[in-house]
Amino acid sequence: MRMETEEQTAVTQEFLLDEPAGNFRADPGALMAIDVAATTHEGHVRPNNEDHYLVVRIGRALQTLQTNVDKALLPASYNLTGYGMVVADGLGGMSGGEVASRTALTRLIELVTETPDWILGFDEPEKVEEILNRARERFLKIDETLKSKADLDASLSGMGTTLTTAATLGNNLVLGHIGDSRAYLFRDGILTQLTKDHTVAQELIDAGLAGTDPIARSMRHVLTAALGSMGSRIQPEVRRLRLKENDQLLLCTDGLSDMVDEKTIASLLRNSTSSAKACEDLKTVALAAGGTDNITAIVARFSSPNST
């Protein structure tokens, strides 16, 4: 899943090490500017779009308007801003897929906004662990919501959705994932897949039973985990990583990753002048390659606040 030489592998693995809970800094984490954009298309084959995406800004602000307290003791203003990015690819029939992916996103927002104590900081190991635990719990609650909705409406029986989420605060990145939508990191000319496909094909590859042979390729869309449609309790992947200046993050559904190889994705991210241009270029190439599925992409580019 990685395009790199053996010499580059060690470097890539080093920066992909998940941040341990004890590895924290006292500030929100090297504040970074972000250029983010998203796009979606039903493709050339499907009559409807079962993909849904969401990009949100999350913040906390405080500004002192009047006080007789010594100004040196109070900040004139305090602003903390983070971003959330989500892609979901529905499955389970024409109506069920759309409902599942849409419900997953709206339920996620409900769960976030209903949380009484937002944690917008990674300054203590306990906070980091709580953030990761909350991310896992939200996946489980979305799964329950989808199953309950399908139980009440026979037309939605078997519906489900993939869900890949990214939340950033400064240079901290928290990923959540289930299914075969993907998150990629483009850093220093190297494209690395951050998520693992929950498919039969991937399990065969992991077991050393299949590589890129026709059997594995034929099973690449058979999911082993998703929200809603699976009977067993899900186990979402949740991890924390550290961003660097000039990193690019791509979230996409398999309508993009199946149509566009990683070498081409890397080239488009490298040569695009903005996130919006990268999204449009990725969509255009996926459509030109056949567009056999719905196509959705979110691209975020990170830079120093002083460089924008």
C-alpha positions in Angstrom: 0.0 0.0 0.0 3.0 2.3 0.1 5.0 3.6 -2.8 8.6 3.9 -1.6 12.0 2.5 -1.8 13.6 0.4 0.9 15.7 3.4 1.9 12.5 5.5 2.3 10.6 2.9 4.3 12.4 3.5 7.5 11.7 7.2 7.3 8.1 6.6 6.5 7.6 4.2 9.4 9.3 6.5 11.8 6.9 9.4 11.2 3.9 7.1 11.2 4.5 5.9 14.7 1.4 6.6 16.7 2.0 9.2 19.3 2.1 7.6 22.8 -0.2 9.2 25.4 2.8 10.4 27.4 4.4 12.2 24.4 2.7 15.6 24.7 3.5 19.3 24.8 2.1 22.0 27.0 0.6 24.1 24.1 -2.2 23.0 21.8 0.4 21.7 19.4 2.2 24.0 17.0 -0.7 25.8 15.5 -0.9 25.3 11.7 -2.8 26.9 8.9 -5.1 24.6 6.9 -6.4 24.7 3.3 -9.2 22.2 3.0 -11.6 21.3 0.2 -14.0 18.5 -0.7 -15.8 17.1 -3.7 -18.2 14.3 -4.6 -19.7 12.8 -7.8 -22.1 9.9 -8.5 -19.8 8.6 -11.2 -20.7 7.3 -14.6 -22.5 4.1 -13.6 -24.6 4.6 -10.4 -27.8 6.6 -10.7 -27.4 8.0 -7.2 -24.7 9.0 -4.8 -24.4 6.9 -1.6 -21.3 8.8 -0.5 -21.5 11.7 2.0 -18.8 13.9 3.3 -18.5 16.6 6.0 -15.9 19.2 6.9 -16.3 21.3 10.0 -14.4 23.8 12.0 -14.3 23.4 15.8 -13.3 26.2 18.1 -13.1 27.7 21.5 -12.6 31.4 22.0 -12.4 34.0 24.8 -11.8 37.7 24.4 -11.4 40.1 27.3 -13.6 43.1 26.7 -13.4 45.0 30.0 -11.6 44.3 33.3 -9.7 46.1 36.1 -7.4 43.0 36.5 -3.8 43.7 35.6 -3.6 43.0 31.8 -0.4 41.0 32.4 -2.5 38.4 34.3 -5.2 37.9 31.7 -4.9 37.1 27.9 -6.4 39.7 25.7 -7.9 36.9 23.7 -7.7 33.1 23.5 -8.6 31.2 20.3 -8.2 27.5 19.7 -9.4 26.1 16.4 -9.6 22.5 15.1 -11.0 20.8 12.1 -13.1 17.7 11.5 -13.3 15.8 8.2 -15.5 12.8 7.5 -16.2 10.5 4.5 -18.8 7.8 4.4 -19.7 5.3 1.7 -23.1 3.7 2.1 -24.1 0.1 1.2 -27.2 -1.9 1.3 -29.3 -0.9 -1.7 -30.1 2.4 -3.5 -32.1 4.0 -0.6 -30.4 2.2 2.3 -26.8 3.2 1.3 -27.7 6.9 1.1 -29.6 6.7 4.4 -26.8 4.9 6.2 -24.0 7.2 5.2 -26.1 10.4 5.8 -27.3 9.1 9.2 -23.7 8.3 10.2 -22.6 11.9 9.6 -25.6 13.5 11.3 -25.4 11.2 14.3 -21.7 11.9 14.6 -22.4 15.6 14.8 -25.1 15.0 17.4 -22.8 13.0 19.5 -20.0 15.7 19.3 -22.3 18.6 20.1 -24.0 16.7 22.9 -20.7 16.1 24.7 -20.8 18.5 27.7 -17.0 18.8 28.2 -15.2 19.3 24.9 -11.5 18.4 25.2 -9.6 20.7 22.8 -6.1 20.0 23.9 -3.4 17.3 24.1 -1.5 18.7 27.0 -2.0 15.7 29.3 -1.8 11.9 28.7 -5.2 11.4 30.3 -6.8 13.9 27.9 -5.3 12.1 24.9 -6.6 8.7 26.1 -10.1 10.2 26.7 -10.1 11.7 23.2 -9.4 8.3 21.7 -11.9 6.6 23.9 -14.6 9.0 22.9 -13.8 8.5 19.2 -14.3 4.7 19.6 -17.5 5.2 21.6 -19.0 7.4 18.9 -18.4 4.8 16.3 -20.2 2.2 18.5 -23.2 4.6 19.1 -23.5 5.3 15.4 -23.5 1.5 14.7 -26.3 1.1 17.2 -28.3 4.0 15.6 -28.1 2.4 12.2 -29.1 -1.0 13.4 -32.1 0.4 15.3 -33.1 2.4 12.2 -33.0 -0.7 10.0 -35.0 -2.7 12.6 -37.8 -0.1 12.4 -37.9 0.0 8.6 -37.8 -3.2 6.5 -36.8 -1.3 3.4 -33.5 -0.4 5.2 -32.6 -3.9 6.2 -28.9 -4.7 5.7 -27.9 -1.1 5.2 -24.5 0.0 6.4 -21.7 2.4 5.8 -18.0 2.9 5.9 -16.8 5.8 8.0 -13.4 7.4 8.0 -12.8 10.5 10.2 -10.0 12.9 10.8 -9.8 15.5 13.6 -7.0 18.0 13.8 -5.9 20.4 16.5 -2.7 22.2 15.7 -0.3 19.4 14.6 -2.3 16.7 16.3 -4.2 14.3 14.1 -6.8 11.7 15.4 -8.0 9.2 12.9 -11.1 6.9 13.2 -11.9 4.3 10.6 -14.0 1.3 9.7 -14.6 -0.1 6.2 -12.7 0.5 3.0 -12.8 4.2 2.6 -9.2 5.5 3.1 -7.0 8.1 4.7 -3.7 8.9 3.1 -0.8 11.1 4.2 1.4 12.8 1.6 4.7 13.9 3.1 8.1 14.7 1.6 7.0 13.2 -1.8 5.8 9.9 -0.3 2.1 8.8 -0.2 1.3 6.5 2.7 -2.0 4.8 3.4 -2.9 5.5 7.0 -6.0 3.2 7.3 -6.3 -0.5 6.6 -9.1 -1.8 4.4 -11.6 -4.0 6.3 -12.1 -6.4 3.4 -11.7 -10.1 2.7 -9.0 -9.3 0.1 -7.0 -7.5 2.8 -7.4 -10.4 5.2 -6.1 -12.8 2.6 -3.1 -10.6 1.9 -2.4 -10.2 5.6 -2.5 -14.0 6.0 -0.1 -14.4 3.1 -2.7 -16.4 1.2 -3.1 -14.0 -1.7 -1.3 -11.0 -3.2 -2.6 -9.2 -6.2 -3.9 -12.3 -7.9 -7.5 -12.4 -9.3 -9.0 -14.0 -6.2 -7.8 -11.2 -3.9 -8.9 -8.6 -6.4 -12.3 -10.1 -6.7 -12.8 -9.9 -2.9 -11.6 -6.3 -2.6 -15.2 -5.0 -2.1 -16.3 -7.7 0.3 -16.3 -5.9 3.6 -15.4 -7.6 6.9 -16.4 -4.6 9.0 -18.8 -1.6 8.6 -21.3 0.4 10.6 -24.8 -1.0 10.8 -24.7 -4.0 8.5 -22.6 -6.3 10.5 -24.2 -8.4 13.2 -21.2 -8.6 15.5 -19.8 -5.8 17.7 -17.5 -3.5 15.6 -13.9 -2.7 16.5 -13.1 0.7 14.9 -9.5 1.7 14.4 -8.6 4.9 16.3 -5.1 6.3 16.3 -3.2 9.6 16.9 -0.4 10.9 14.7 1.6 14.1 14.5 1.4 16.4 11.5 4.3 18.4 9.9 4.4 21.5 7.9 3.6 20.9 4.2 1.8 17.6 4.9 -1.3 16.8 2.9 -4.1 14.6 4.1 -6.5 12.8 1.8 -9.7 11.1 2.8 -11.6 9.3 0.1 -14.1 6.5 -0.8 -13.2 3.5 -2.8 -14.7 5.1 -5.9 -11.5 7.2 -6.0 -8.9 4.7 -4.7 -10.1 1.9 -7.0 -9.9 4.1 -10.1 -6.7 6.0 -9.4 -3.5 4.3 -8.5 -1.3 5.6 -5.7 1.4 6.9 -8.0 -1.1 9.1 -9.8 -2.6 10.3 -6.5 0.8 11.3 -5.3 1.5 13.1 -8.5 -1.7 15.1 -8.4 -1.2 16.1 -4.7 2.3 17.1 -5.5 1.5 19.3 -8.4 -1.8 20.8 -7.3 -1.6 24.4 -6.1 -4.5 24.2 -3.7 -6.7 21.6 -2.0 -9.6 22.6 -4.2 -7.5 22.0 -7.3 -6.3 18.6 -5.9 -9.9 17.5 -5.3 -11.0 18.4 -8.8 -8.0 16.8 -10.4 -8.5 13.6 -8.4 -12.2 13.5 -9.4 -11.5 14.2 -13.0 -8.9 11.4 -13.3 -11.3 8.9 -11.5 -14.1 9.7 -13.9 -11.8 9.4 -16.9 -10.7 6.0 -15.6 -14.3 4.8 -15.7 -16.1 6.3 -12.7 -17.7 3.0 -11.9 -18.6 4.1 -8.3 -19.4 7.2 -6.4 -16.3 9.4 -5.9 -15.6 11.5 -2.8 -12.5 13.2 -1.7 -11.4 15.6 1.0 -7.9 17.2 0.8 -6.3 19.2 3.6 -2.9 20.9 3.3 -1.1 22.1 6.4 1.4 24.9 6.6 2.8 27.4 9.1 0.4 30.2 9.9 3.1 32.7 8.8 3.4 31.1 5.4 -0.2 31.9 4.3 
